[in-house]
Amino acid sequence: MKTKLTNLWASLRSSFWFVPALMILIAVITAFDLITFDRALSYTSLRLFGFSYSISPEGARSVLSTIAGSMMSVAGVTFSITIVVLNLASSQFGPRLIRNFMKDRSTQFVLGTFVASFIFSLLVLRSVGSKGIDSFVPNLSVIFAILLAIFNVGVLIFFIHNIATSIQADKVVADISRELELNIRRLFTDELNYETKDEKRRLSKLPEEKKDHYYIHHITAHHSGCVQAIDSESLLQTAKDNDYCINLQLRPGQFVIADSTLATVTSEKIFNVDLTETIIGAFIIGSQCTSEQNPEYSIHQLVEVAIRALSPGINDPYTAIACIDQLGSALNFLAKRQFPSSRCFDDQDKLRLQMKPLTYKGMLNTSFDQIRQYGSSSVAVTIRLLETLTILTRQTRHPDQRSAIHRQANMILRGSRAALPEQNDRDDVLERYQLLLHTLNEFADSDGLYETPDDK
């Protein structure tokens, strides 16, 4: 349930309607409260409190109509500007970046402010009476509407400034990097510890091979889509209650095809088909990926910005280099962190849930593979990739991490040999590679010496 609520909240945060809807509700409540307060106090009573502003019913209608009309016009212009910015961001940075712009609370607040001001003015306008004993002017409400209009002028100026800075490449990269940092700090909370006695003890109790009388049941997906989140707590409880071992075939962020296997259930008794929907319900599948349980989500966004910057139509290697720097910062943090275990045990150390593992090598390849492939003809990008790998090498704490870095560096070197026609450029790349190799071999006591790949 917690996983589903978290996913729902993330979906609401990235929608344009949620914050404006809340602000409209606040505007409605405020309008009725102020009108009620105005009816309870006469103009004479207001003067005793220091309020000397008074206006005729016709004047109040004119002021409120002007405010309501102008707020709706400004809201329309604001929506138009926002759509133009989203279209520009989609074409320059990639369609998957639209979700980041939609999650911008500043834009949501601005849109909500203008629409809420329109609703407030409209409700107050409805309460103005001008005939006989029904004559009524909500002076406080009119004053509040005027102050709200003045405030909205400042909001409009803020919106123009915010929208102008939000589409700058450096700002886009910085925002994605900030979200990436928050996600990996939330998902990778423990310090690196490859040799855990508890994990070794539990793994030593696992049978080397399945018994012949084990039953295996495949749980298949009802429809295609991206796995947004998995309620592992619910699956673990189901496995404990029914003496199952559930092996997940996918992890959040991967795409599932209808009727393909989501999970495999292994047990010593026939599977209870009534639990099929319970297990399927633990998988939240949607039309697009989210970052709640997928640490590679923001990495994919940075990679997309980088490879679009390297395209012939844009040709902006500096933006690609900025993305490489931010990816290096994230990988530097991950090098010191313990990746979540892919196995969950019960109180008797019996394996109940096995998930698709995340590894440092996988995260490194996700970060640099496509940039290396699309940027092989760019000397600046190739050199920055090797320099970043050199920095990462100094932060590594395990041979597996250094082996992954060495493999990536070898592919970068071979790609530069094939893509760079100028010998001096290839020499510059080789110089950075040799520095990386020297840094790797500083840790070679337990790893074995790292060598330059053959020219073949």
Beta strands, then each sheet from edge to edge (+ up, - down):
strand 1: 215-220
strand 2: 225-230
strand 3: 245-248
strand 4: 255-256
strand 5: 261-267
strand 6: 283-286
strand 7: 343-345
strand 8: 351-354
sheet 1: 1+ 5- 3+ 8+ 7-
sheet 2: 4+ 2- 6+
end
